Amino acid sequence: MLENLQSINVFAPSISEIVINILVSLMCSFFITFIYRVSYKGPGYSDSFVNSIIFLSLITTLVIMVIGNNLARAFGLVGAMSIIRFRTAIKETLDIVYIFFGLAIGMAA
């Protein structure tokens, strides 16, 4: 069993790959926020929500690069993140769609 654990491929991105991934995530999240700003029709537009979509994409990109293909890191991160409790209520259901879209962009980048 120990031999199997040692044969796991480790994802070690270079500095250029890290920068490219972050830039791709940043450009895509800017596109998402542009669409959100143009199409938003809800009661209270929030600039902080738009900024959080950008940061969410970038942070997701970094987290996915840290995890790589290591299952132990993934479970450890899920356990650590399960402690956090978000108390902000989402007013519009479309906002949740943009949150998931930002997460998907971060994972894809």
C-alpha positions in Angstrom: 0.0 0.0 0.0 2.9 2.3 0.7 4.1 1.9 -2.8 0.8 3.0 -4.2 0.9 6.2 -2.2 4.4 7.0 -3.5 3.4 6.6 -7.1 0.7 9.3 -7.0 1.5 12.1 -9.5 2.1 15.4 -7.8 0.9 18.5 -9.7 3.7 21.0 -9.4 2.9 24.0 -11.5 5.6 26.4 -12.6 5.5 30.1 -11.9 4.4 30.9 -15.4 1.5 28.4 -15.2 0.4 30.0 -11.9 0.4 33.4 -13.4 -1.4 32.3 -16.5 -4.1 30.5 -14.5 -4.7 33.6 -12.3 -4.8 35.9 -15.3 -7.3 33.6 -17.1 -9.5 33.5 -14.0 -9.3 37.3 -13.6 -10.3 37.9 -17.2 -13.2 35.5 -17.1 -14.4 36.9 -13.8 -14.3 40.4 -15.2 -16.5 39.1 -18.0 -18.9 37.6 -15.5 -19.1 40.8 -13.5 -19.6 42.8 -16.7 -22.6 40.6 -17.6 -23.9 40.9 -14.0 -23.7 44.7 -14.1 -25.5 45.0 -17.4 -28.2 42.5 -16.7 -28.9 43.2 -13.0 -32.5 44.3 -12.3 -32.9 43.6 -8.6 -33.7 45.9 -5.7 -30.2 46.7 -4.4 -27.1 46.7 -6.6 -24.0 46.0 -4.5 -20.4 46.8 -5.7 -19.1 44.6 -2.9 -21.0 41.6 -4.4 -19.4 42.3 -7.8 -15.9 42.5 -6.2 -16.6 39.3 -4.3 -17.3 37.4 -7.5 -13.9 38.4 -8.8 -12.2 37.4 -5.6 -14.1 34.2 -5.4 -12.9 33.2 -8.8 -9.3 34.0 -8.0 -9.3 32.3 -4.6 -10.9 29.2 -6.1 -8.2 29.1 -8.8 -5.5 29.2 -6.1 -7.2 26.6 -3.9 -7.5 24.2 -6.8 -3.8 24.7 -7.7 -2.9 24.0 -4.1 -5.0 20.8 -3.9 -3.7 19.5 -7.2 -4.6 15.8 -7.3 -4.0 15.2 -3.6 -7.0 13.6 -2.0 -5.8 14.2 1.6 -5.4 17.9 1.0 -8.9 18.1 -0.6 -10.5 16.4 2.4 -8.5 18.6 4.8 -9.6 21.7 3.0 -13.3 20.6 3.1 -13.0 20.0 6.8 -11.4 23.4 7.4 -13.9 25.2 5.3 -16.9 23.4 6.9 -16.1 25.4 10.1 -16.9 28.7 8.3 -20.5 29.8 8.5 -21.7 32.4 6.1 -24.4 34.6 7.6 -25.1 36.7 4.5 -28.5 36.1 3.1 -28.7 36.1 -0.7 -31.6 38.2 -1.8 -31.9 37.2 -5.4 -31.7 33.7 -6.8 -29.8 34.9 -9.8 -27.0 36.0 -7.5 -26.5 32.4 -6.5 -26.1 31.5 -10.1 -23.4 34.2 -10.5 -21.7 32.8 -7.4 -21.6 29.3 -8.8 -20.5 30.7 -12.2 -17.6 32.4 -10.4 -16.7 29.1 -8.6 -16.8 27.2 -11.9 -14.6 29.7 -13.6 -12.1 29.4 -10.8 -12.1 25.6 -11.0 -11.8 25.6 -14.7 -8.9 28.0 -14.8 
